[in-house]
């Protein structure tokens, strides 16, 4: 009821200049006065036969802005901002993999610290840099984030399959561009072999040791 009253009042406020120009009848003004008085009393802005003009205008403005900013288009706009941040982080992570830039990967992770996919990319980047300890650390963080999602009700086996398939895809792309025959490519090949082997076992049994812990 308050929302309808407020919207009608705003319309009437906008129509006041029209009333002045059109020379409306006294009965029109009487109705307008009754309407405004009823609304003001409802909002506590009319006491002892007197209005509080500034609070009235402030109240209408605040409530109207509140209604507008909580409507669906504005909520969707917030969602678009989140999507843009996600896209920026993904783009940075991809650039980091291509250039071998750990600082750039760090910026991407800081933008989305709860994203296990970025931790997976970070692990592959460290493998590319022949730093197995740092790669394992990134994998451990990916494990932690995955378990948090599982605790929220996500299916462990399905989520772990998704993670391993994602890891395999990133490793495959890195191996495709790997030109060296030294430990850099060897680390990537071993990681991909282990990932594919684990995936085959889960496909066959629909179970995962990761989900038993």
PyMOL commands that set and color helices and strands:
alter all, ss='L'
color gray80, all
select helices_A, chain A and resi 2-22+26-42+53-69+72-99+102-111+116-128+132-151+156-177+183-205+209-212
alter helices_A, ss='H'
color red, helices_A
select strands_A, chain A and resi 46-47+50-51
alter strands_A, ss='S'
color yellow, strands_A
deselect
rebuild
show_as cartoon
